Amino acid sequence: MAVGLEIPSVLYPVKGFKLGIASAGIKKVGRKDLVIMQCAEGATVVGVFTRNAFCAAPVLLSKEHLARNTNIHYFITNTGNANAGTGKQGLKAAIDVCQALADATNLDKEAILPFSTGVIGEPLPVEKIKVAIPEALNDLKEDNWLKAAEGIMTTDTTPKGASIRFQHEDKVVTVTGISKGAGMICPNMGTMLGYIATDADVAKPVLQALLEDATNKSFNRITIDGDTSTNDSCILVATGQADLPTINQAQGEYYDKLKMAIFSVAMELAQAIVRDGEGATKFVTVEVNGGKTHQECLDVAYAVAHSPLVKTALFASDPNWGRIVAAIGYSKLEQLDVSKVDVFLGSVQIVSEGERAISYTEEQGSAVMQQAEITIRIELNRGQCREVIWTTDLSHEYVKINAEYRT
């Protein structure tokens, strides 16, 4: 069950960006599992992709098309099949899907970016996708964001979306995004799948830098199970239809407003993925302060967040703080002086100067661990750097979902 997550109540349409949904029956007959998105002529499109060396065929092809073509018009996303670990056959399948959509829209196939999510190692059912393309094209609408969020779900329990509007020079600018992901989440670029669009007009280098920065502060700060997917992709589109000047530099009031909006949407989408983590019963913030470098803060945070012993203690609401300090200890920080380390569960100090805090009681720890949203704060007291990541507990349901994923 998702932790503190509800179906988004408002997802504002973005001028120049349409979404259409169809049923291809890839994994289950009748399920809406194909989403096509259309960018207006002249839109700027940038992306970040998984760094998993075993990346999927659609990732390879999308990166290639983005590098070659500055005029991307369509995205096509299927669920139920990742088209990963499929070799040359998988790459041909991704090309065939792009060609089918290109034929239906009188475009070159390089104007299309393919995306897939689902089971790894299975051949992509290209013919089923081809048959469903006309249905998705006929459904294209600017206000289809929520339906599209549902169409890209796999083990997600609820659609994920976020939307912001702000004013600049009496004009309204919109930023809206959707994402999917609940398991195999430890991104090394972005999320499982994420799409964010704005009607601002932004030069491609500025937009690419914006996406990379937003990704690093949101999607690259979440983890559910420590597994980086073969298909991680996050796309940012600027349609340029807000009737405002082009943002050519990463400076100025308009840029700052847009940056804040994109960061906010990305953060909300990233945290929604954690809240909907497979089998999650807890939403956990791991905050590490006082590191010498940002990387060592991240090393400590991920050591705690990835520890099966910490995660199962969270699920059991057991304040077994020894598991937390053990994870800090094996995070490979050079010359860590444990006598300077403090640890807090919420506002309760459990460790002071490397040992159990004199004021701490088991009852205090248990009270914090019963909560659905928990903060683990670690004070290293060896520098000025700080990092925050978000994770979940590890439940019986997580094991069940993944044990039965292909059945």
C-alpha positions in Angstrom: 0.0 0.0 0.0 1.3 3.4 -1.0 2.5 5.5 2.0 0.8 8.9 2.1 0.3 8.9 -1.7 -2.9 9.8 -3.4 -4.0 10.0 -7.1 -3.0 13.5 -8.2 -6.0 15.8 -8.2 -4.7 18.3 -10.7 -2.4 17.7 -13.7 -2.4 20.9 -15.8 -2.3 20.5 -19.6 0.8 21.7 -21.3 0.3 23.6 -24.6 1.9 21.7 -27.4 2.1 18.4 -25.7 -0.6 15.6 -26.2 -0.9 12.1 -24.8 -2.9 9.1 -26.0 -3.5 5.7 -24.5 -4.4 2.3 -25.9 -4.6 -1.3 -25.1 -2.1 -3.6 -26.9 -2.6 -6.6 -24.7 1.1 -7.1 -24.2 0.9 -8.8 -20.8 -2.8 -8.8 -20.1 -5.7 -8.5 -22.5 -7.7 -5.3 -22.2 -5.1 -3.5 -20.1 -4.1 0.1 -21.1 -0.5 -0.6 -21.8 0.5 1.7 -24.7 1.1 5.4 -24.4 1.9 7.8 -27.2 3.0 11.4 -26.5 3.2 14.1 -29.2 5.4 17.2 -29.1 4.5 20.3 -31.0 6.6 21.3 -34.0 9.7 23.2 -32.7 9.6 21.6 -29.2 13.0 21.0 -27.5 13.5 17.5 -26.1 16.3 16.3 -23.8 16.8 13.1 -21.8 18.9 11.2 -19.3 19.1 7.5 -19.3 20.3 4.5 -17.2 24.0 3.9 -16.8 23.3 0.2 -16.4 25.7 -1.5 -18.9 23.0 -4.0 -19.8 20.7 -1.1 -20.9 17.6 -2.0 -22.9 17.1 -1.7 -26.7 14.8 1.3 -26.5 17.3 3.2 -24.3 20.0 2.6 -27.0 17.7 3.8 -29.7 16.3 6.8 -27.9 19.8 8.0 -27.1 20.8 7.5 -30.8 17.7 9.4 -32.1 18.2 12.3 -29.6 21.8 12.6 -30.7 20.9 12.7 -34.4 17.7 14.6 -34.5 16.8 18.0 -33.0 13.2 17.6 -34.0 11.6 14.9 -31.9 7.9 14.6 -32.4 6.7 11.5 -30.6 7.4 9.1 -27.7 5.9 5.6 -27.6 5.9 3.7 -24.4 4.8 0.1 -23.8 4.5 -1.7 -20.4 4.6 -5.4 -19.8 7.9 -6.0 -21.6 11.2 -4.2 -21.1 12.8 -5.3 -24.4 16.0 -5.6 -22.4 18.5 -8.5 -22.7 17.1 -9.1 -26.2 20.2 -8.4 -28.3 19.9 -7.6 -32.0 16.4 -8.9 -32.2 15.4 -6.4 -29.5 17.0 -3.5 -31.2 15.2 -4.5 -34.5 11.9 -4.7 -32.6 12.4 -1.2 -31.2 13.3 0.1 -34.6 10.2 -1.6 -36.1 7.9 0.1 -33.4 9.4 3.5 -34.3 8.9 2.8 -38.0 5.3 1.8 -37.5 4.5 5.0 -35.7 6.5 7.0 -38.3 4.4 5.4 -41.1 1.2 6.3 -39.3 2.3 9.9 -38.8 4.2 10.5 -42.1 7.5 11.1 -40.2 11.0 9.8 -40.2 11.5 7.1 -37.5 14.3 9.1 -36.0 11.7 11.7 -34.9 10.4 9.1 -32.4 11.7 7.9 -29.1 10.7 4.4 -27.9 10.4 3.4 -24.2 9.6 0.0 -22.6 9.1 -1.3 -19.1 8.3 -4.7 -17.8 9.8 -8.2 -17.9 13.5 -8.4 -19.0 14.6 -11.0 -21.6 11.3 -11.6 -23.4 10.8 -10.7 -27.1 8.8 -7.5 -27.7 5.4 -8.3 -29.2 5.8 -5.8 -32.0 2.7 -6.8 -33.9 0.4 -6.2 -30.9 1.9 -2.7 -30.5 1.5 -1.9 -34.2 -2.2 -2.8 -34.1 -2.8 -0.5 -31.0 -0.9 2.5 -32.5 -4.0 4.0 -34.3 -6.1 3.8 -31.1 -3.5 5.7 -29.1 -3.1 8.3 -31.9 -6.8 8.9 -32.0 -6.8 9.5 -28.2 -4.2 12.2 -28.3 -5.3 15.1 -26.0 -3.5 17.7 -23.9 -5.5 16.8 -20.8 -4.7 13.1 -20.8 -1.9 13.2 -18.3 -3.6 11.1 -15.6 -4.7 8.4 -18.1 -1.1 8.3 -19.4 0.2 8.0 -15.8 -2.0 4.9 -15.5 -0.9 3.6 -18.8 2.8 3.4 -17.9 2.2 1.6 -14.6 3.6 -1.9 -13.9 3.7 -2.9 -10.3 2.7 0.6 -9.3 -0.4 0.8 -7.1 -1.3 4.3 -8.1 -0.6 6.7 -11.0 2.1 9.3 -10.2 2.0 12.9 -11.4 2.8 16.5 -10.4 2.0 19.8 -11.8 2.8 23.5 -11.2 1.8 26.8 -12.7 3.6 30.1 -12.2 3.3 33.6 -13.6 5.9 35.6 -15.4 5.3 38.9 -17.2 1.5 38.3 -16.9 1.8 35.0 -18.7 1.1 31.6 -17.1 3.8 28.9 -17.5 3.0 25.2 -16.8 5.2 22.3 -15.8 3.6 18.9 -15.6 5.1 15.4 -15.2 4.3 11.8 -14.7 6.5 8.9 -13.6 6.3 5.2 -13.0 8.3 2.9 -10.8 7.9 0.8 -7.6 10.6 -1.8 -7.8 14.1 -2.2 -9.3 14.7 1.4 -8.1 18.1 2.8 -7.4 18.4 5.1 -10.4 21.8 6.2 -11.7 20.4 9.0 -13.8 16.7 9.3 -13.4 13.7 7.2 -12.6 12.3 4.0 -14.2 10.3 6.2 -16.6 9.6 9.9 -16.2 8.2 12.5 -18.6 8.1 16.2 -17.7 6.9 18.9 -20.1 6.7 22.7 -19.9 5.3 25.3 -22.4 8.3 27.5 -21.8 10.8 28.0 -24.6 14.3 26.9 -23.5 17.5 26.4 -25.5 18.6 22.8 -25.6 21.9 23.1 -23.7 20.1 25.0 -20.9 17.3 22.5 -20.8 19.7 19.5 -20.7 21.6 21.0 -17.8 18.3 21.7 -16.0 17.2 18.1 -16.4 20.6 16.7 -15.2 20.6 19.0 -12.2 17.0 18.3 -11.3 17.6 14.5 -11.8 20.6 14.5 -9.5 18.6 16.2 -6.7 15.5 14.1 -7.0 15.5 10.8 -8.9 19.1 10.1 -8.1 18.4 10.5 -4.4 15.9 7.7 -4.1 16.3 3.9 -3.6 13.9 1.1 -2.9 15.9 -2.0 -3.3 19.4 -1.0 -4.6 18.8 -2.3 -8.1 19.4 0.0 -11.1 17.0 -0.7 -13.9 18.0 -1.5 -17.5 15.4 0.9 -18.7 15.6 4.0 -16.6 14.8 7.1 -18.7 13.7 10.6 -17.9 12.6 13.1 -20.6 12.1 16.8 -20.4 10.2 18.7 -23.1 9.9 22.5 -23.7 7.2 23.1 -26.2 7.8 26.9 -26.5 4.1 27.8 -26.5 3.9 30.0 -23.4 4.3 33.2 -25.5 7.5 34.3 -23.6 11.1 34.9 -24.8 13.4 31.9 -25.2 15.6 31.1 -22.1 19.1 31.0 -23.6 21.1 31.2 -20.4 20.9 29.7 -17.0 20.3 33.0 -15.3 17.6 35.6 -14.7 14.2 35.7 -12.9 12.3 33.7 -15.5 15.0 31.0 -15.5 15.0 30.8 -11.7 11.2 30.4 -11.6 11.2 27.7 -14.2 14.1 25.9 -12.5 12.2 25.9 -9.2 9.1 24.5 -10.9 10.9 21.7 -12.7 12.9 20.8 -9.5 9.7 20.8 -7.5 7.9 18.5 -10.0 10.9 16.2 -10.3 11.1 15.9 -6.5 7.4 15.2 -6.1 7.6 12.5 -8.8 10.7 10.9 -7.3 9.3 10.8 -3.8 6.0 9.4 -5.1 8.0 6.4 -6.5 9.4 5.8 -3.0 6.0 6.2 -1.4 4.7 3.5 -3.8 7.6 1.2 -3.4 6.7 -2.4 -3.8 5.3 -3.6 -0.4 6.3 -0.4 1.3 4.8 0.5 4.7 7.2 3.2 5.6 8.5 6.4 3.8 12.0 6.9 5.2 14.2 10.0 4.9 17.9 9.4 5.5 19.8 12.6 6.2 23.5 12.7 6.6 25.2 15.9 7.9 28.7 16.9 8.6 30.6 15.0 5.9 33.9 16.0 4.4 32.4 15.6 0.9 28.9 15.2 -0.6 29.9 11.7 -1.9 30.8 10.4 1.6 27.5 11.7 2.9 25.8 9.7 0.1 27.9 6.6 0.8 26.7 6.6 4.4 23.1 7.3 3.4 23.0 4.5 0.9 24.7 2.1 3.2 21.9 2.6 5.7 19.1 2.7 3.1 20.3 -0.5 1.4 20.9 -2.5 4.5 18.4 -5.4 4.6 18.7 -5.5 8.3 17.8 -1.8 8.7 15.0 -2.1 6.2 13.5 -5.1 7.9 13.8 -3.5 11.3 11.8 -0.5 9.8 9.1 -2.9 8.6 8.9 -4.5 12.1 8.9 -1.0 13.7 11.9 -2.3 15.7 14.3 0.5 16.9 17.3 -1.7 16.5 19.7 1.2 16.3 22.7 -1.2 16.2 21.9 -2.0 12.6 22.1 1.7 11.7 25.6 2.2 13.2 26.8 -1.0 11.7 25.8 0.3 8.3 27.6 3.6 8.9 30.7 1.6 9.9 30.9 -0.4 6.7 30.2 2.6 4.4 34.0 2.8 3.9 34.6 6.3 5.1 38.3 6.8 5.5 39.4 7.5 9.1 35.9 7.8 10.5 36.1 8.8 14.1 33.0 7.0 15.5 33.3 8.9 18.8 32.0 12.0 17.0 29.0 10.3 15.4 25.5 11.1 16.5 22.3 9.4 15.3 18.7 10.5 15.6 15.4 8.7 14.9 13.1 11.7 14.2 13.7 14.1 17.1 14.9 11.3 19.4 18.7 11.0 19.8 19.6 7.3 19.9 23.4 7.6 19.6 25.6 10.2 21.1 29.4 10.4 20.4 29.4 6.8 19.0 27.4 5.1 21.8 23.9 4.8 23.1 22.6 8.2 24.2 22.1 8.4 28.0 18.7 10.0 27.5 17.5 7.3 25.0 14.8 4.8 25.9 13.5 1.9 23.9 10.0 3.3 24.3 11.1 6.6 22.6 12.5 4.6 19.7 9.5 2.4 19.3 7.2 5.4 19.2 9.1 6.9 16.3 9.3 3.5 14.4 5.5 3.1 14.6 5.1 6.1 12.3 4.5 5.7 8.6 7.1 8.5 7.8 10.4 8.3 9.6 13.6 10.4 9.4 17.0 8.8 10.2 19.5 11.7 10.8 23.2 11.0 11.0 25.6 13.6 12.2 29.2 12.7 11.2 30.7 15.9 12.6 33.7 15.9 10.3 32.9 18.5 7.6 30.3 20.9 6.2 28.6 18.7 3.5 25.0 17.4 3.7 22.9 15.0 1.6 19.4 13.6 1.9 18.0 10.5 0.2 14.6 8.7 0.5 13.9 5.0 0.8 11.4 2.4 2.1 11.3 -0.5 4.5 11.5 -4.1 3.2 8.3 -6.1 3.7 6.9 -9.6 3.2 4.9 -8.1 0.3 8.0 -6.9 -1.5 9.3 -10.5 -1.6 5.9 -11.8 -2.7 5.5 -9.2 -5.5 9.0 -10.0 -6.9 8.7 -13.8 -6.4 5.5 -13.8 -8.5 6.5 -11.0 -11.0 6.4 -13.3 -14.0 3.5 -15.6 -12.9 
